Amino acid sequence: MAQPPECLPCLPDPDWASYTLGVFICLSCSGIHRNIPQVSKVKSVRLDAWEEAQVEFMASRGNAVARAMFQSKVPPFYYRPSASDCQLLREQWIRAKYERQEFTHPERQEPYSAGYREGFLWKRGRDNGQFLSRKFVLTEREGALKYFNRSDAKEPKAIMKIEHLNATFQPAKIGHPHGLQVTYLKDNSTRNIFVYHEDGK
């Protein structure tokens, strides 16, 4: 009996399965699962040989059981990617669910629910196009994303109000798989900044 894929709302009738997690997955997501072999080992449903114990495990688990187990505590604000989303979003959804088990253990979700985040991103310079490390602060209280030209700067170079901000993944445009284009309004005109981080998380 065909099951919808567990990884994402991908293609129907998936041809791959994680025999350690007990879920059926699509070809695209099977590549992501291969990158976390300590958690997930995959086989083709049609082309690979299956041991009887593996078949029994798949029959006892399946996608509905796995979904109830690994997605029981997804925060309501967490973006659930679709098959058409970029590789980074799909990979982080799968890693959050299976590798980090953030939706099984809510205490691991702190980075998402914290009202204040501070860190460094590589930001493309406006004049020479060179990427430089810049401090960014995301604050829920002020409803803003701020960035600073120097880590010891007292005043931010830019303050982007969340209500007037849009962020889209642009790996091809930025030349990095984690490239992000941030568009915001300033003085009634649209501005863009281009950033990335080495860590997909």
Secondary structure, DSSP 8 states (H G I E B T S, - for coil): -----SSSS--SS-SEEETTTTEEE-HHHHHHHHT-TTT--EEETTTS---HHHHHHHHHSHHHHHHHHHSTT--TTS----TTS-HHHHHHHHIIIIIS-TTT-GGGGHHHH-SEEEEEEEEE-TTT--EEEEEEEEETTTTEEEEESSTT-SS-SEEEEGGGEEEEE-HHHHTSTT-EEEEEEETTEEEEEEEE-SS--
